[in-house]
């Protein structure tokens, strides 16, 4: 499972950390979930995270894999909620479109664009890490809009009228 942590100060995005939580050597699924929970809490505490973006579950051909992924996402969300961190979910196509302009972009295209946006030099070993960074950057590009009541707006004028505190 990948993770990516950014900070945004005065509109400037900065990479703080990225990596993966290695789970392959942990045989029992419940131990894997425990590791996800513990590492997520650890990252939140270490970097003083105040918002989290997560990729929404997507439908695959293998129901068993989908179930395991949903459990892992739920545990990561529970870890965030336990630290009172706001969680926003984004569909994979929305993330890809926000980063590359194409909803059907490959993992490699997403990784290249994230590297360009965040201006880091080293190539990460795992695309799961750059995927996680893409979620973080997508969340920032969405204006950090955590919408709990799922309001919709007819345009920018309507949005600004209902959100005067969001004007820059």
C-alpha positions as MATLAB code, in Angstrom:
seq = 'XXXXXXXXXXXXXXXXXXXXXXXXXXXXXXXXXXXXXXXXXXXXXXXXXXXXXXXXXXXXXXXXXXXXXXXXXXXXXXXXXXXXXXXXXXXXXXXXXXXXXXXXXXXXXXXXXXXXXXXXXXXXXXXXXXXXXXXXXXXXXXXXXXXXXXXXXXXXXXXXXXXXXXXX';
ca = [
       0.000    0.000    0.000;
       1.437    3.335   -1.024;
       1.435    6.613    0.867;
       2.343   10.136   -0.097;
       2.486   13.183    2.128;
       2.633   16.750    0.898;
       2.448   20.155    2.509;
       0.935   23.220    0.945;
       1.989   26.655    2.141;
       0.966   29.821    0.303;
      -0.004   27.730   -2.703;
       3.366   25.965   -2.940;
       3.193   22.163   -2.883;
       6.101   20.388   -1.232;
       6.825   16.663   -0.993;
       7.311   15.550    2.607;
       7.343   11.764    2.290;
       6.385    8.884    0.065;
       6.721    5.167    0.278;
       4.951    1.887    0.632;
       3.809   -0.221    3.517;
       5.227   -3.659    2.770;
       2.671   -6.353    3.449;
       3.701   -9.290    1.243;
       5.665  -11.135    3.931;
       2.787  -10.919    6.400;
       0.756  -14.047    5.752;
      -2.368  -13.430    7.811;
      -4.762  -10.834    6.422;
      -5.667   -9.549    9.878;
      -1.970   -8.897   10.620;
      -1.729   -6.968    7.341;
      -4.700   -4.825    8.361;
      -3.118   -4.200   11.744;
       0.129   -3.078   10.033;
      -1.829   -0.697    7.769;
      -3.612    0.790   10.772;
      -0.444    1.202   12.845;
       1.636    2.676   10.009;
      -1.147    5.076    8.989;
      -1.478    6.345   12.569;
       2.316    6.637   12.794;
       2.504    8.730    9.602;
      -0.368   10.955   10.745;
       1.361   11.577   14.076;
       4.831   12.084   12.585;
       3.766   14.574    9.899;
       0.856   16.121   11.797;
      -1.509   15.322    8.933;
      -4.791   17.252    8.992;
      -6.459   15.913    5.828;
      -6.255   12.673    3.930;
      -7.241   11.719    0.422;
      -7.857    8.097   -0.449;
      -8.638    6.328   -3.676;
     -12.214    5.044   -3.722;
     -12.658    1.318   -4.181;
     -12.844    0.307   -7.805;
     -14.445   -2.724   -9.317;
     -12.188   -5.429  -10.627;
     -12.682   -8.887  -11.994;
     -11.573  -10.653   -8.823;
     -14.133  -10.275   -6.026;
     -11.708  -11.605   -3.391;
      -9.083   -8.961   -4.272;
     -11.748   -6.266   -4.241;
     -12.893   -7.341   -0.780;
      -9.331   -7.266    0.593;
      -8.696   -3.849   -0.938;
     -11.903   -2.496    0.571;
     -10.879   -3.765    3.993;
      -7.442   -2.152    3.684;
      -8.979    1.164    2.643;
     -11.445    0.972    5.517;
      -8.654    0.363    8.022;
      -6.656    3.334    6.677;
      -9.773    5.492    6.956;
     -10.423    4.249   10.499;
      -6.841    5.132   11.459;
      -7.392    8.644   10.121;
     -10.713    9.031   11.873;
      -9.116    7.853   15.142;
      -6.819   10.887   14.895;
      -9.679   13.198   13.827;
      -8.211   13.598   10.356;
     -10.675   14.516    7.615;
     -10.869   11.899    4.847;
     -11.871   12.544    1.226;
     -12.338    9.826   -1.362;
     -11.538   10.198   -5.043;
     -12.353    7.861   -7.903;
      -9.286    6.576   -9.788;
     -10.329    8.301  -13.026;
     -10.767   11.634  -11.221;
      -7.265   11.348   -9.761;
      -5.732   10.511  -13.129;
      -7.605   13.334  -14.847;
      -6.570   15.856  -12.177;
      -2.910   14.870  -12.540;
      -2.503   14.112  -16.256;
      -5.610   15.547  -17.900;
      -6.633   12.030  -18.977;
      -8.844    9.731  -16.931;
      -7.337    6.673  -18.606;
      -3.675    7.543  -17.945;
      -1.247    4.754  -17.116;
       0.504    4.447  -13.743;
       3.734    5.501  -15.463;
       2.120    8.656  -16.887;
       0.731    9.533  -13.449;
       4.162    8.946  -11.869;
       5.873   11.199  -14.431;
       3.393   14.030  -13.920;
       3.544   13.800  -10.120;
       7.339   13.959  -10.359;
       7.049   17.049  -12.553;
       4.501   18.753  -10.290;
       6.408   18.098   -7.068;
       9.845   18.605   -8.647;
      11.681   15.749   -7.005;
      14.671   14.024   -8.543;
      14.709   10.400   -7.444;
      12.525    7.791   -9.066;
      10.520    5.897   -6.464;
      10.878    2.123   -6.426;
       7.133    1.538   -6.358;
       4.329    3.040   -8.433;
       2.024    2.612   -5.432;
       3.932    5.492   -3.794;
       3.447    7.806   -6.778;
      -0.214    6.766   -6.990;
      -0.618    7.830   -3.358;
       1.114   11.143   -4.071;
      -1.269   11.618   -6.991;
      -4.208   11.298   -4.574;
      -2.656   13.930   -2.288;
      -2.037   16.323   -5.179;
      -5.528   15.685   -6.570;
      -6.957   16.520   -3.147;
      -5.033   19.787   -3.159;
      -6.174   20.583   -6.710;
      -9.775   20.070   -5.609;
      -9.270   23.014   -3.274;
      -9.191   20.648   -0.306;
     -12.950   20.587   -0.731;
     -14.179   18.097    1.788;
     -17.891   18.202    1.132;
     -19.862   16.282    3.701;
     -23.295   17.328    2.511;
     -22.513   16.784   -1.184;
     -23.757   20.233   -2.238;
     -23.612   21.078   -5.900;
     -23.206   24.524   -7.371;
     -24.401   25.976  -10.658;
     -21.086   27.768  -11.242;
     -18.246   29.705   -9.652;
     -20.522   32.568   -8.655;
     -22.820   30.237   -6.768;
     -19.870   28.463   -5.121;
     -18.239   31.726   -3.970;
     -21.535   33.094   -2.707;
     -22.025   30.012   -0.529;
     -18.361   29.809    0.514;
     -17.093   33.368    1.185;
     -14.241   31.995    3.316;
     -12.789   30.167    0.274;
     -11.880   33.352   -1.631;
      -8.155   33.950   -2.038;
];
